[in-house]
Amino acid sequence: MKNITITLEPQVARWVRIKAAEQETSISRYVGELLKEKMEANLQYEHARQQYLALPPKPLGNPEEPLPKRETLYDRAVLR
């Protein structure tokens, strides 16, 4: 493990002391676990994003038909 020094605002330091005590662990280990969870969530998100971007693009409609006009898209009887 790598040791680092961080600077915290007093209320943040108090909060992390309490949370670490509730988990019966050190502040270092508690903060390390929080950062590890954040890193893993980011890696999972990036992996899912890359999988999605690797999919072939799908057409939004029939390329033979023209796209609908704006007036048609926003013509809602409820708004009248």
mmCIF file of the N, C-alpha and C atoms, coordinates in Angstrom:
data_MODEL
# 
_entry.id   MODEL 
# 
loop_
_atom_site.group_PDB 
_atom_site.id 
_atom_site.type_symbol 
_atom_site.label_atom_id 
_atom_site.label_alt_id 
_atom_site.label_comp_id 
_atom_site.label_asym_id 
_atom_site.label_entity_id 
_atom_site.label_seq_id 
_atom_site.pdbx_PDB_ins_code 
_atom_site.Cartn_x 
_atom_site.Cartn_y 
_atom_site.Cartn_z 
_atom_site.occupancy 
_atom_site.B_iso_or_equiv 
_atom_site.pdbx_formal_charge 
_atom_site.auth_seq_id 
_atom_site.auth_comp_id 
_atom_site.auth_asym_id 
_atom_site.auth_atom_id 
_atom_site.pdbx_PDB_model_num 
ATOM 1   N N  . MET A 1 1  ? 0.838   -1.185 0.000   1.00 0.00 ? 1  MET A N  1 
ATOM 2   C CA . MET A 1 1  ? 0.000   0.000  0.000   1.00 0.00 ? 1  MET A CA 1 
ATOM 3   C C  . MET A 1 1  ? 0.877   1.240  0.000   1.00 0.00 ? 1  MET A C  1 
ATOM 4   N N  . LYS A 1 2  ? 0.367   2.280  -0.599  1.00 0.00 ? 2  LYS A N  1 
ATOM 5   C CA . LYS A 1 2  ? 1.085   3.552  -0.702  1.00 0.00 ? 2  LYS A CA 1 
ATOM 6   C C  . LYS A 1 2  ? 0.502   4.521  0.328   1.00 0.00 ? 2  LYS A C  1 
ATOM 7   N N  . ASN A 1 3  ? 1.348   5.178  1.092   1.00 0.00 ? 3  ASN A N  1 
ATOM 8   C CA . ASN A 1 3  ? 0.899   6.190  2.047   1.00 0.00 ? 3  ASN A CA 1 
ATOM 9   C C  . ASN A 1 3  ? 0.874   7.548  1.376   1.00 0.00 ? 3  ASN A C  1 
ATOM 10  N N  . ILE A 1 4  ? -0.181  8.304  1.661   1.00 0.00 ? 4  ILE A N  1 
ATOM 11  C CA . ILE A 1 4  ? -0.288  9.673  1.154   1.00 0.00 ? 4  ILE A CA 1 
ATOM 12  C C  . ILE A 1 4  ? -0.753  10.571 2.288   1.00 0.00 ? 4  ILE A C  1 
ATOM 13  N N  . THR A 1 5  ? -0.561  11.858 2.128   1.00 0.00 ? 5  THR A N  1 
ATOM 14  C CA . THR A 1 5  ? -1.030  12.846 3.092   1.00 0.00 ? 5  THR A CA 1 
ATOM 15  C C  . THR A 1 5  ? -2.103  13.680 2.418   1.00 0.00 ? 5  THR A C  1 
ATOM 16  N N  . ILE A 1 6  ? -3.225  13.868 3.125   1.00 0.00 ? 6  ILE A N  1 
ATOM 17  C CA . ILE A 1 6  ? -4.298  14.699 2.583   1.00 0.00 ? 6  ILE A CA 1 
ATOM 18  C C  . ILE A 1 6  ? -4.664  15.777 3.591   1.00 0.00 ? 6  ILE A C  1 
ATOM 19  N N  . THR A 1 7  ? -5.245  16.844 3.102   1.00 0.00 ? 7  THR A N  1 
ATOM 20  C CA . THR A 1 7  ? -5.707  17.931 3.952   1.00 0.00 ? 7  THR A CA 1 
ATOM 21  C C  . THR A 1 7  ? -7.225  17.947 3.906   1.00 0.00 ? 7  THR A C  1 
ATOM 22  N N  . LEU A 1 8  ? -7.844  17.967 5.085   1.00 0.00 ? 8  LEU A N  1 
ATOM 23  C CA . LEU A 1 8  ? -9.305  17.955 5.185   1.00 0.00 ? 8  LEU A CA 1 
ATOM 24  C C  . LEU A 1 8  ? -9.786  19.167 5.965   1.00 0.00 ? 8  LEU A C  1 
ATOM 25  N N  . GLU A 1 9  ? -10.964 19.614 5.613   1.00 0.00 ? 9  GLU A N  1 
ATOM 26  C CA . GLU A 1 9  ? -11.604 20.645 6.419   1.00 0.00 ? 9  GLU A CA 1 
ATOM 27  C C  . GLU A 1 9  ? -11.974 20.015 7.760   1.00 0.00 ? 9  GLU A C  1 
ATOM 28  N N  . PRO A 1 10 ? -12.019 20.807 8.836   1.00 0.00 ? 10 PRO A N  1 
ATOM 29  C CA . PRO A 1 10 ? -12.284 20.244 10.164  1.00 0.00 ? 10 PRO A CA 1 
ATOM 30  C C  . PRO A 1 10 ? -13.563 19.404 10.245  1.00 0.00 ? 10 PRO A C  1 
ATOM 31  N N  . GLN A 1 11 ? -14.646 19.876 9.629   1.00 0.00 ? 11 GLN A N  1 
ATOM 32  C CA . GLN A 1 11 ? -15.898 19.112 9.717   1.00 0.00 ? 11 GLN A CA 1 
ATOM 33  C C  . GLN A 1 11 ? -15.810 17.798 8.941   1.00 0.00 ? 11 GLN A C  1 
ATOM 34  N N  . VAL A 1 12 ? -15.027 17.784 7.866   1.00 0.00 ? 12 VAL A N  1 
ATOM 35  C CA . VAL A 1 12 ? -14.834 16.549 7.091   1.00 0.00 ? 12 VAL A CA 1 
ATOM 36  C C  . VAL A 1 12 ? -13.984 15.573 7.904   1.00 0.00 ? 12 VAL A C  1 
ATOM 37  N N  . ALA A 1 13 ? -12.943 16.073 8.545   1.00 0.00 ? 13 ALA A N  1 
ATOM 38  C CA . ALA A 1 13 ? -12.083 15.226 9.374   1.00 0.00 ? 13 ALA A CA 1 
ATOM 39  C C  . ALA A 1 13 ? -12.881 14.601 10.517  1.00 0.00 ? 13 ALA A C  1 
ATOM 40  N N  . ARG A 1 14 ? -13.754 15.391 11.125  1.00 0.00 ? 14 ARG A N  1 
ATOM 41  C CA . ARG A 1 14 ? -14.590 14.875 12.222  1.00 0.00 ? 14 ARG A CA 1 
ATOM 42  C C  . ARG A 1 14 ? -15.518 13.792 11.695  1.00 0.00 ? 14 ARG A C  1 
ATOM 43  N N  . TRP A 1 15 ? -16.148 14.052 10.557  1.00 0.00 ? 15 TRP A N  1 
ATOM 44  C CA . TRP A 1 15 ? -17.081 13.093 9.973   1.00 0.00 ? 15 TRP A CA 1 
ATOM 45  C C  . TRP A 1 15 ? -16.377 11.772 9.657   1.00 0.00 ? 15 TRP A C  1 
ATOM 46  N N  . VAL A 1 16 ? -15.189 11.849 9.034   1.00 0.00 ? 16 VAL A N  1 
ATOM 47  C CA . VAL A 1 16 ? -14.494 10.622 8.647   1.00 0.00 ? 16 VAL A CA 1 
ATOM 48  C C  . VAL A 1 16 ? -14.011 9.858  9.878   1.00 0.00 ? 16 VAL A C  1 
ATOM 49  N N  . ARG A 1 17 ? -13.644 10.566 10.932  1.00 0.00 ? 17 ARG A N  1 
ATOM 50  C CA . ARG A 1 17 ? -13.262 9.886  12.174  1.00 0.00 ? 17 ARG A CA 1 
ATOM 51  C C  . ARG A 1 17 ? -14.427 9.074  12.721  1.00 0.00 ? 17 ARG A C  1 
ATOM 52  N N  . ILE A 1 18 ? -15.612 9.685  12.718  1.00 0.00 ? 18 ILE A N  1 
ATOM 53  C CA . ILE A 1 18 ? -16.809 9.010  13.230  1.00 0.00 ? 18 ILE A CA 1 
ATOM 54  C C  . ILE A 1 18 ? -17.149 7.797  12.363  1.00 0.00 ? 18 ILE A C  1 
ATOM 55  N N  . LYS A 1 19 ? -17.147 7.985  11.046  1.00 0.00 ? 19 LYS A N  1 
ATOM 56  C CA . LYS A 1 19 ? -17.487 6.887  10.135  1.00 0.00 ? 19 LYS A CA 1 
ATOM 57  C C  . LYS A 1 19 ? -16.490 5.732  10.256  1.00 0.00 ? 19 LYS A C  1 
ATOM 58  N N  . ALA A 1 20 ? -15.218 6.045  10.351  1.00 0.00 ? 20 ALA A N  1 
ATOM 59  C CA . ALA A 1 20 ? -14.202 4.999  10.498  1.00 0.00 ? 20 ALA A CA 1 
ATOM 60  C C  . ALA A 1 20 ? -14.398 4.256  11.820  1.00 0.00 ? 20 ALA A C  1 
ATOM 61  N N  . ALA A 1 21 ? -14.714 4.990  12.883  1.00 0.00 ? 21 ALA A N  1 
ATOM 62  C CA . ALA A 1 21 ? -14.944 4.359  14.181  1.00 0.00 ? 21 ALA A CA 1 
ATOM 63  C C  . ALA A 1 21 ? -16.164 3.441  14.124  1.00 0.00 ? 21 ALA A C  1 
ATOM 64  N N  . GLU A 1 22 ? -17.215 3.874  13.426  1.00 0.00 ? 22 GLU A N  1 
ATOM 65  C CA . GLU A 1 22 ? -18.413 3.037  13.285  1.00 0.00 ? 22 GLU A CA 1 
ATOM 66  C C  . GLU A 1 22 ? -18.083 1.730  12.565  1.00 0.00 ? 22 GLU A C  1 
ATOM 67  N N  . GLN A 1 23 ? -17.151 1.775  11.635  1.00 0.00 ? 23 GLN A N  1 
ATOM 68  C CA . GLN A 1 23 ? -16.741 0.584  10.880  1.00 0.00 ? 23 GLN A CA 1 
ATOM 69  C C  . GLN A 1 23 ? -15.613 -0.178 11.595  1.00 0.00 ? 23 GLN A C  1 
ATOM 70  N N  . GLU A 1 24 ? -15.195 0.351  12.738  1.00 0.00 ? 24 GLU A N  1 
ATOM 71  C CA . GLU A 1 24 ? -14.095 -0.232 13.516  1.00 0.00 ? 24 GLU A CA 1 
ATOM 72  C C  . GLU A 1 24 ? -12.837 -0.405 12.656  1.00 0.00 ? 24 GLU A C  1 
ATOM 73  N N  . THR A 1 25 ? -12.489 0.667  11.967  1.00 0.00 ? 25 THR A N  1 
ATOM 74  C CA . THR A 1 25 ? -11.304 0.660  11.109  1.00 0.00 ? 25 THR A CA 1 
ATOM 75  C C  . THR A 1 25 ? -10.583 1.997  11.239  1.00 0.00 ? 25 THR A C  1 
ATOM 76  N N  . SER A 1 26 ? -9.424  2.075  10.643  1.00 0.00 ? 26 SER A N  1 
ATOM 77  C CA . SER A 1 26 ? -8.672  3.333  10.682  1.00 0.00 ? 26 SER A CA 1 
ATOM 78  C C  . SER A 1 26 ? -9.209  4.289  9.623   1.00 0.00 ? 26 SER A C  1 
ATOM 79  N N  . ILE A 1 27 ? -8.882  5.552  9.800   1.00 0.00 ? 27 ILE A N  1 
ATOM 80  C CA . ILE A 1 27 ? -9.281  6.558  8.811   1.00 0.00 ? 27 ILE A CA 1 
ATOM 81  C C  . ILE A 1 27 ? -8.631  6.230  7.469   1.00 0.00 ? 27 ILE A C  1 
ATOM 82  N N  . SER A 1 28 ? -7.371  5.837  7.497   1.00 0.00 ? 28 SER A N  1 
ATOM 83  C CA . SER A 1 28 ? -6.665  5.495  6.257   1.00 0.00 ? 28 SER A CA 1 
ATOM 84  C C  . SER A 1 28 ? -7.371  4.379  5.508   1.00 0.00 ? 28 SER A C  1 
ATOM 85  N N  . ARG A 1 29 ? -7.709  3.324  6.208   1.00 0.00 ? 29 ARG A N  1 
ATOM 86  C CA . ARG A 1 29 ? -8.363  2.187  5.563   1.00 0.00 ? 29 ARG A CA 1 
ATOM 87  C C  . ARG A 1 29 ? -9.754  2.581  5.073   1.00 0.00 ? 29 ARG A C  1 
ATOM 88  N N  . TYR A 1 30 ? -10.479 3.363  5.878   1.00 0.00 ? 30 TYR A N  1 
ATOM 89  C CA . TYR A 1 30 ? -11.834 3.788  5.498   1.00 0.00 ? 30 TYR A CA 1 
ATOM 90  C C  . TYR A 1 30 ? -11.797 4.627  4.218   1.00 0.00 ? 30 TYR A C  1 
ATOM 91  N N  . VAL A 1 31 ? -10.917 5.611  4.182   1.00 0.00 ? 31 VAL A N  1 
ATOM 92  C CA . VAL A 1 31 ? -10.797 6.470  2.995   1.00 0.00 ? 31 VAL A CA 1 
ATOM 93  C C  . VAL A 1 31 ? -10.299 5.646  1.805   1.00 0.00 ? 31 VAL A C  1 
ATOM 94  N N  . GLY A 1 32 ? -9.370  4.743  2.050   1.00 0.00 ? 32 GLY A N  1 
ATOM 95  C CA . GLY A 1 32 ? -8.869  3.880  0.984   1.00 0.00 ? 32 GLY A CA 1 
ATOM 96  C C  . GLY A 1 32 ? -9.975  3.033  0.374   1.00 0.00 ? 32 GLY A C  1 
ATOM 97  N N  . GLU A 1 33 ? -10.849 2.484  1.210   1.00 0.00 ? 33 GLU A N  1 
ATOM 98  C CA . GLU A 1 33 ? -11.970 1.677  0.710   1.00 0.00 ? 33 GLU A CA 1 
ATOM 99  C C  . GLU A 1 33 ? -12.959 2.535  -0.077  1.00 0.00 ? 33 GLU A C  1 
ATOM 100 N N  . LEU A 1 34 ? -13.228 3.747  0.414   1.00 0.00 ? 34 LEU A N  1 
ATOM 101 C CA . LEU A 1 34 ? -14.121 4.649  -0.325  1.00 0.00 ? 34 LEU A CA 1 
ATOM 102 C C  . LEU A 1 34 ? -13.565 4.944  -1.717  1.00 0.00 ? 34 LEU A C  1 
ATOM 103 N N  . LEU A 1 35 ? -12.285 5.235  -1.781  1.00 0.00 ? 35 LEU A N  1 
ATOM 104 C CA . LEU A 1 35 ? -11.659 5.547  -3.067  1.00 0.00 ? 35 LEU A CA 1 
ATOM 105 C C  . LEU A 1 35 ? -11.621 4.323  -3.981  1.00 0.00 ? 35 LEU A C  1 
ATOM 106 N N  . LYS A 1 36 ? -11.390 3.155  -3.401  1.00 0.00 ? 36 LYS A N  1 
ATOM 107 C CA . LYS A 1 36 ? -11.377 1.926  -4.193  1.00 0.00 ? 36 LYS A CA 1 
ATOM 108 C C  . LYS A 1 36 ? -12.758 1.672  -4.798  1.00 0.00 ? 36 LYS A C  1 
ATOM 109 N N  . GLU A 1 37 ? -13.821 1.851  -3.995  1.00 0.00 ? 37 GLU A N  1 
ATOM 110 C CA . GLU A 1 37 ? -15.188 1.674  -4.499  1.00 0.00 ? 37 GLU A CA 1 
ATOM 111 C C  . GLU A 1 37 ? -15.480 2.659  -5.625  1.00 0.00 ? 37 GLU A C  1 
ATOM 112 N N  . LYS A 1 38 ? -15.055 3.895  -5.456  1.00 0.00 ? 38 LYS A N  1 
ATOM 113 C CA . LYS A 1 38 ? -15.260 4.921  -6.486  1.00 0.00 ? 38 LYS A CA 1 
ATOM 114 C C  . LYS A 1 38 ? -14.522 4.539  -7.770  1.00 0.00 ? 38 LYS A C  1 
ATOM 115 N N  . MET A 1 39 ? -13.295 4.081  -7.632  1.00 0.00 ? 39 MET A N  1 
ATOM 116 C CA . MET A 1 39 ? -12.506 3.679  -8.790  1.00 0.00 ? 39 MET A CA 1 
ATOM 117 C C  . MET A 1 39 ? -13.168 2.508  -9.520  1.00 0.00 ? 39 MET A C  1 
ATOM 118 N N  . GLU A 1 40 ? -13.628 1.502  -8.771  1.00 0.00 ? 40 GLU A N  1 
ATOM 119 C CA . GLU A 1 40 ? -14.269 0.341  -9.388  1.00 0.00 ? 40 GLU A CA 1 
ATOM 120 C C  . GLU A 1 40 ? -15.555 0.732  -10.104 1.00 0.00 ? 40 GLU A C  1 
ATOM 121 N N  . ALA A 1 41 ? -16.333 1.639  -9.514  1.00 0.00 ? 41 ALA A N  1 
ATOM 122 C CA . ALA A 1 41 ? -17.560 2.106  -10.165 1.00 0.00 ? 41 ALA A CA 1 
ATOM 123 C C  . ALA A 1 41 ? -17.228 2.823  -11.471 1.00 0.00 ? 41 ALA A C  1 
ATOM 124 N N  . ASN A 1 42 ? -16.193 3.645  -11.452 1.00 0.00 ? 42 ASN A N  1 
ATOM 125 C CA . ASN A 1 42 ? -15.775 4.344  -12.674 1.00 0.00 ? 42 ASN A CA 1 
ATOM 126 C C  . ASN A 1 42 ? -15.297 3.367  -13.742 1.00 0.00 ? 42 ASN A C  1 
ATOM 127 N N  . LEU A 1 43 ? -14.558 2.343  -13.334 1.00 0.00 ? 43 LEU A N  1 
ATOM 128 C CA . LEU A 1 43 ? -14.077 1.345  -14.290 1.00 0.00 ? 43 LEU A CA 1 
ATOM 129 C C  . LEU A 1 43 ? -15.240 0.566  -14.902 1.00 0.00 ? 43 LEU A C  1 
ATOM 130 N N  . GLN A 1 44 ? -16.231 0.209  -14.077 1.00 0.00 ? 44 GLN A N  1 
ATOM 131 C CA . GLN A 1 44 ? -17.407 -0.504 -14.587 1.00 0.00 ? 44 GLN A CA 1 
ATOM 132 C C  . GLN A 1 44 ? -18.174 0.364  -15.571 1.00 0.00 ? 44 GLN A C  1 
ATOM 133 N N  . TYR A 1 45 ? -18.329 1.631  -15.233 1.00 0.00 ? 45 TYR A N  1 
ATOM 134 C CA . TYR A 1 45 ? -19.032 2.551  -16.125 1.00 0.00 ? 45 TYR A CA 1 
ATOM 135 C C  . TYR A 1 45 ? -18.293 2.668  -17.456 1.00 0.00 ? 45 TYR A C  1 
ATOM 136 N N  . GLU A 1 46 ? -16.993 2.840  -17.391 1.00 0.00 ? 46 GLU A N  1 
ATOM 137 C CA . GLU A 1 46 ? -16.199 2.994  -18.611 1.00 0.00 ? 46 GLU A CA 1 
ATOM 138 C C  . GLU A 1 46 ? -16.251 1.728  -19.459 1.00 0.00 ? 46 GLU A C  1 
ATOM 139 N N  . HIS A 1 47 ? -16.225 0.572  -18.809 1.00 0.00 ? 47 HIS A N  1 
ATOM 140 C CA . HIS A 1 47 ? -16.316 -0.695 -19.537 1.00 0.00 ? 47 HIS A CA 1 
ATOM 141 C C  . HIS A 1 47 ? -17.666 -0.803 -20.245 1.00 0.00 ? 47 HIS A C  1 
ATOM 142 N N  . ALA A 1 48 ? -18.750 -0.477 -19.544 1.00 0.00 ? 48 ALA A N  1 
ATOM 143 C CA . ALA A 1 48 ? -20.086 -0.520 -20.146 1.00 0.00 ? 48 ALA A CA 1 
ATOM 144 C C  . ALA A 1 48 ? -20.191 0.484  -21.289 1.00 0.00 ? 48 ALA A C  1 
ATOM 145 N N  . ARG A 1 49 ? -19.606 1.644  -21.120 1.00 0.00 ? 49 ARG A N  1 
ATOM 146 C CA . ARG A 1 49 ? -19.624 2.676  -22.165 1.00 0.00 ? 49 ARG A CA 1 
ATOM 147 C C  . ARG A 1 49 ? -18.904 2.184  -23.415 1.00 0.00 ? 49 ARG A C  1 
ATOM 148 N N  . GLN A 1 50 ? -17.745 1.576  -23.215 1.00 0.00 ? 50 GLN A N  1 
ATOM 149 C CA . GLN A 1 50 ? -16.981 1.060  -24.352 1.00 0.00 ? 50 GLN A CA 1 
ATOM 150 C C  . GLN A 1 50 ? -17.735 -0.062 -25.067 1.00 0.00 ? 50 GLN A C  1 
ATOM 151 N N  . GLN A 1 51 ? -18.410 -0.916 -24.299 1.00 0.00 ? 51 GLN A N  1 
ATOM 152 C CA . GLN A 1 51 ? -19.209 -1.982 -24.912 1.00 0.00 ? 51 GLN A CA 1 
ATOM 153 C C  . GLN A 1 51 ? -20.332 -1.386 -25.755 1.00 0.00 ? 51 GLN A C  1 
ATOM 154 N N  . TYR A 1 52 ? -20.989 -0.370 -25.223 1.00 0.00 ? 52 TYR A N  1 
ATOM 155 C CA . TYR A 1 52 ? -22.077 0.266  -25.965 1.00 0.00 ? 52 TYR A CA 1 
ATOM 156 C C  . TYR A 1 52 ? -21.554 0.927  -27.240 1.00 0.00 ? 52 TYR A C  1 
ATOM 157 N N  . LEU A 1 53 ? -20.460 1.637  -27.128 1.00 0.00 ? 53 LEU A N  1 
ATOM 158 C CA . LEU A 1 53 ? -19.905 2.332  -28.290 1.00 0.00 ? 53 LEU A CA 1 
ATOM 159 C C  . LEU A 1 53 ? -19.368 1.365  -29.350 1.00 0.00 ? 53 LEU A C  1 
ATOM 160 N N  . ALA A 1 54 ? -19.063 0.134  -28.951 1.00 0.00 ? 54 ALA A N  1 
ATOM 161 C CA . ALA A 1 54 ? -18.569 -0.859 -29.904 1.00 0.00 ? 54 ALA A CA 1 
ATOM 162 C C  . ALA A 1 54 ? -19.693 -1.471 -30.741 1.00 0.00 ? 54 ALA A C  1 
ATOM 163 N N  . LEU A 1 55 ? -20.945 -1.267 -30.322 1.00 0.00 ? 55 LEU A N  1 
ATOM 164 C CA . LEU A 1 55 ? -22.071 -1.808 -31.079 1.00 0.00 ? 55 LEU A CA 1 
ATOM 165 C C  . LEU A 1 55 ? -22.200 -1.077 -32.407 1.00 0.00 ? 55 LEU A C  1 
ATOM 166 N N  . PRO A 1 56 ? -22.642 -1.778 -33.436 1.00 0.00 ? 56 PRO A N  1 
ATOM 167 C CA . PRO A 1 56 ? -22.838 -1.087 -34.716 1.00 0.00 ? 56 PRO A CA 1 
ATOM 168 C C  . PRO A 1 56 ? -24.008 -0.109 -34.608 1.00 0.00 ? 56 PRO A C  1 
ATOM 169 N N  . PRO A 1 57 ? -23.930 1.012  -35.299 1.00 0.00 ? 57 PRO A N  1 
ATOM 170 C CA . PRO A 1 57 ? -25.026 1.987  -35.227 1.00 0.00 ? 57 PRO A CA 1 
ATOM 171 C C  . PRO A 1 57 ? -26.301 1.420  -35.850 1.00 0.00 ? 57 PRO A C  1 
ATOM 172 N N  . LYS A 1 58 ? -27.437 1.824  -35.278 1.00 0.00 ? 58 LYS A N  1 
ATOM 173 C CA . LYS A 1 58 ? -28.734 1.392  -35.792 1.00 0.00 ? 58 LYS A CA 1 
ATOM 174 C C  . LYS A 1 58 ? -29.427 2.590  -36.420 1.00 0.00 ? 58 LYS A C  1 
ATOM 175 N N  . PRO A 1 59 ? -30.050 2.383  -37.555 1.00 0.00 ? 59 PRO A N  1 
ATOM 176 C CA . PRO A 1 59 ? -30.775 3.503  -38.167 1.00 0.00 ? 59 PRO A CA 1 
ATOM 177 C C  . PRO A 1 59 ? -31.986 3.883  -37.315 1.00 0.00 ? 59 PRO A C  1 
ATOM 178 N N  . LEU A 1 60 ? -32.303 5.157  -37.286 1.00 0.00 ? 60 LEU A N  1 
ATOM 179 C CA . LEU A 1 60 ? -33.432 5.635  -36.491 1.00 0.00 ? 60 LEU A CA 1 
ATOM 180 C C  . LEU A 1 60 ? -34.767 5.396  -37.185 1.00 0.00 ? 60 LEU A C  1 
ATOM 181 N N  . GLY A 1 61 ? -34.733 5.153  -38.435 1.00 0.00 ? 61 GLY A N  1 
ATOM 182 C CA . GLY A 1 61 ? -35.954 4.919  -39.187 1.00 0.00 ? 61 GLY A CA 1 
ATOM 183 C C  . GLY A 1 61 ? -35.608 4.305  -40.523 1.00 0.00 ? 61 GLY A C  1 
ATOM 184 N N  . ASN A 1 62 ? -36.570 4.301  -41.400 1.00 0.00 ? 62 ASN A N  1 
ATOM 185 C CA . ASN A 1 62 ? -36.352 3.780  -42.742 1.00 0.00 ? 62 ASN A CA 1 
ATOM 186 C C  . ASN A 1 62 ? -35.608 4.838  -43.551 1.00 0.00 ? 62 ASN A C  1 
ATOM 187 N N  . PRO A 1 63 ? -34.424 4.516  -44.054 1.00 0.00 ? 63 PRO A N  1 
ATOM 188 C CA . PRO A 1 63 ? -33.658 5.521  -44.806 1.00 0.00 ? 63 PRO A CA 1 
ATOM 189 C C  . PRO A 1 63 ? -34.345 5.952  -46.101 1.00 0.00 ? 63 PRO A C  1 
ATOM 190 N N  . GLU A 1 64 ? -35.314 5.167  -46.574 1.00 0.00 ? 64 GLU A N  1 
ATOM 191 C CA . GLU A 1 64 ? -36.038 5.499  -47.801 1.00 0.00 ? 64 GLU A CA 1 
ATOM 192 C C  . GLU A 1 64 ? -37.102 6.573  -47.564 1.00 0.00 ? 64 GLU A C  1 
ATOM 193 N N  . GLU A 1 65 ? -37.563 6.689  -46.323 1.00 0.00 ? 65 GLU A N  1 
ATOM 194 C CA . GLU A 1 65 ? -38.626 7.649  -46.011 1.00 0.00 ? 65 GLU A CA 1 
ATOM 195 C C  . GLU A 1 65 ? -38.021 8.948  -45.493 1.00 0.00 ? 65 GLU A C  1 
ATOM 196 N N  . PRO A 1 66 ? -38.625 10.077 -45.832 1.00 0.00 ? 66 PRO A N  1 
ATOM 197 C CA . PRO A 1 66 ? -38.120 11.349 -45.298 1.00 0.00 ? 66 PRO A CA 1 
ATOM 198 C C  . PRO A 1 66 ? -38.447 11.465 -43.807 1.00 0.00 ? 66 PRO A C  1 
ATOM 199 N N  . LEU A 1 67 ? -37.656 12.238 -43.120 1.00 0.00 ? 67 LEU A N  1 
ATOM 200 C CA . LEU A 1 67 ? -37.920 12.474 -41.701 1.00 0.00 ? 67 LEU A CA 1 
ATOM 201 C C  . LEU A 1 67 ? -39.185 13.309 -41.552 1.00 0.00 ? 67 LEU A C  1 
ATOM 202 N N  . PRO A 1 68 ? -39.920 13.131 -40.443 1.00 0.00 ? 68 PRO A N  1 
ATOM 203 C CA . PRO A 1 68 ? -41.126 13.935 -40.251 1.00 0.00 ? 68 PRO A CA 1 
ATOM 204 C C  . PRO A 1 68 ? -40.779 15.407 -40.065 1.00 0.00 ? 68 PRO A C  1 
ATOM 205 N N  . LYS A 1 69 ? -41.694 16.263 -40.453 1.00 0.00 ? 69 LYS A N  1 
ATOM 206 C CA . LYS A 1 69 ? -41.500 17.708 -40.297 1.00 0.00 ? 69 LYS A CA 1 
ATOM 207 C C  . LYS A 1 69 ? -41.676 18.078 -38.827 1.00 0.00 ? 69 LYS A C  1 
ATOM 208 N N  . ARG A 1 70 ? -41.061 19.166 -38.444 1.00 0.00 ? 70 ARG A N  1 
ATOM 209 C CA . ARG A 1 70 ? -41.122 19.638 -37.059 1.00 0.00 ? 70 ARG A CA 1 
ATOM 210 C C  . ARG A 1 70 ? -42.562 19.855 -36.615 1.00 0.00 ? 70 ARG A C  1 
ATOM 211 N N  . GLU A 1 71 ? -43.374 20.432 -37.477 1.00 0.00 ? 71 GLU A N  1 
ATOM 212 C CA . GLU A 1 71 ? -44.771 20.716 -37.144 1.00 0.00 ? 71 GLU A CA 1 
ATOM 213 C C  . GLU A 1 71 ? -45.517 19.429 -36.803 1.00 0.00 ? 71 GLU A C  1 
ATOM 214 N N  . THR A 1 72 ? -45.204 18.363 -37.509 1.00 0.00 ? 72 THR A N  1 
ATOM 215 C CA . THR A 1 72 ? -45.854 17.079 -37.249 1.00 0.00 ? 72 THR A CA 1 
ATOM 216 C C  . THR A 1 72 ? -45.425 16.521 -35.895 1.00 0.00 ? 72 THR A C  1 
ATOM 217 N N  . LEU A 1 73 ? -44.158 16.638 -35.599 1.00 0.00 ? 73 LEU A N  1 
ATOM 218 C CA . LEU A 1 73 ? -43.654 16.113 -34.331 1.00 0.00 ? 73 LEU A CA 1 
ATOM 219 C C  . LEU A 1 73 ? -44.267 16.820 -33.131 1.00 0.00 ? 73 LEU A C  1 
ATOM 220 N N  . TYR A 1 74 ? -44.475 18.124 -33.257 1.00 0.00 ? 74 TYR A N  1 
ATOM 221 C CA . TYR A 1 74 ? -44.957 18.908 -32.125 1.00 0.00 ? 74 TYR A CA 1 
ATOM 222 C C  . TYR A 1 74 ? -46.445 19.214 -32.208 1.00 0.00 ? 74 TYR A C  1 
ATOM 223 N N  . ASP A 1 75 ? -47.158 18.567 -33.097 1.00 0.00 ? 75 ASP A N  1 
ATOM 224 C CA . ASP A 1 75 ? -48.596 18.770 -33.224 1.00 0.00 ? 75 ASP A CA 1 
ATOM 225 C C  . ASP A 1 75 ? -49.288 17.879 -32.202 1.00 0.00 ? 75 ASP A C  1 
ATOM 226 N N  . ARG A 1 76 ? -49.605 18.445 -31.051 1.00 0.00 ? 76 ARG A N  1 
ATOM 227 C CA . ARG A 1 76 ? -50.239 17.679 -29.972 1.00 0.00 ? 76 ARG A CA 1 
ATOM 228 C C  . ARG A 1 76 ? -51.579 18.312 -29.643 1.00 0.00 ? 76 ARG A C  1 
ATOM 229 N N  . ALA A 1 77 ? -52.599 17.512 -29.737 1.00 0.00 ? 77 ALA A N  1 
ATOM 230 C CA . ALA A 1 77 ? -53.952 18.000 -29.462 1.00 0.00 ? 77 ALA A CA 1 
ATOM 231 C C  . ALA A 1 77 ? -54.091 18.471 -28.013 1.00 0.00 ? 77 ALA A C  1 
ATOM 232 N N  . VAL A 1 78 ? -53.346 17.907 -27.137 1.00 0.00 ? 78 VAL A N  1 
ATOM 233 C CA . VAL A 1 78 ? -53.434 18.270 -25.717 1.00 0.00 ? 78 VAL A CA 1 
ATOM 234 C C  . VAL A 1 78 ? -53.007 19.709 -25.471 1.00 0.00 ? 78 VAL A C  1 
ATOM 235 N N  . LEU A 1 79 ? -52.142 20.221 -26.292 1.00 0.00 ? 79 LEU A N  1 
ATOM 236 C CA . LEU A 1 79 ? -51.626 21.569 -26.101 1.00 0.00 ? 79 LEU A CA 1 
ATOM 237 C C  . LEU A 1 79 ? -52.530 22.637 -26.707 1.00 0.00 ? 79 LEU A C  1 
ATOM 238 N N  . ARG A 1 80 ? -53.588 22.235 -27.345 1.00 0.00 ? 80 ARG A N  1 
ATOM 239 C CA . ARG A 1 80 ? -54.491 23.211 -27.970 1.00 0.00 ? 80 ARG A CA 1 
ATOM 240 C C  . ARG A 1 80 ? -55.601 23.601 -27.044 1.00 0.00 ? 80 ARG A C  1 
# 
